[in-house]
Amino acid sequence: MIGLEKVQHKERGSLKKSKRWNMYLRIQELKHLGLNVSQIARHTGISRNTIYKYIDMSPDEFST
């Protein structure tokens, strides 16, 4: 990739990370409210497998 293509690719990567971070925060918020995995999945429209991936993850683990 050269020039503009490289910058656009980098921007998409940071947008994806931003969306994943927001999803992570939402899952943690709903967990804190006492919802179980199935309830969080229904509430957010995110698959249970993805909820399981993020539910016990610390912010440090997420960022690596």
C-alpha positions as CSV (number, residue, x, y, z in Angstrom):
1,M,0.0,0.0,0.0
2,I,1.1,3.5,-0.7
3,G,0.2,7.0,0.4
4,L,-3.6,7.5,0.9
5,E,-4.4,3.8,0.8
6,K,-2.1,3.1,3.7
7,V,-3.7,6.0,5.7
8,Q,-7.2,4.8,4.9
9,H,-6.3,1.2,6.0
10,K,-4.9,2.5,9.3
11,E,-8.1,4.6,9.9
12,R,-10.3,1.5,9.3
13,G,-8.2,-0.4,11.9
14,S,-8.6,2.2,14.5
15,L,-12.4,2.5,13.8
16,K,-12.7,-1.3,14.2
17,K,-10.8,-1.1,17.5
18,S,-13.0,1.8,18.7
19,K,-16.2,-0.2,17.9
20,R,-14.8,-3.3,19.7
21,W,-13.9,-1.2,22.7
22,N,-17.4,0.2,22.9
23,M,-18.8,-3.3,22.6
24,Y,-16.4,-4.5,25.4
25,L,-17.6,-1.6,27.6
26,R,-21.2,-2.3,27.0
27,I,-20.8,-6.0,27.8
28,Q,-19.0,-5.1,31.0
29,E,-21.7,-2.6,31.9
30,L,-24.5,-5.2,31.4
31,K,-22.5,-7.8,33.4
32,H,-22.2,-5.3,36.2
33,L,-25.9,-4.9,36.2
34,G,-26.3,-8.6,36.8
35,L,-27.3,-9.9,33.3
36,N,-26.2,-13.3,32.3
37,V,-24.5,-14.2,29.0
38,S,-27.8,-15.1,27.2
39,Q,-29.5,-11.9,28.4
40,I,-26.5,-9.8,27.3
41,A,-26.5,-11.5,23.9
42,R,-30.2,-10.8,23.4
43,H,-30.0,-7.2,24.6
44,T,-27.0,-6.3,22.4
45,G,-27.6,-8.6,19.3
46,I,-24.0,-9.9,19.8
47,S,-23.5,-13.7,19.7
48,R,-23.0,-15.6,22.9
49,N,-19.6,-16.8,21.7
50,T,-18.5,-13.2,21.4
51,I,-20.0,-12.4,24.8
52,Y,-18.0,-15.3,26.3
53,K,-14.9,-14.0,24.6
54,Y,-15.1,-10.5,26.3
55,I,-17.1,-11.0,29.5
56,D,-14.2,-12.0,31.8
57,M,-11.5,-10.0,29.9
58,S,-9.8,-7.2,31.8
59,P,-9.2,-3.9,30.0
60,D,-5.4,-4.7,29.9
61,E,-6.2,-8.1,28.2
62,F,-8.4,-6.3,25.7
63,S,-5.8,-3.8,24.7
64,T,-3.1,-6.4,23.9
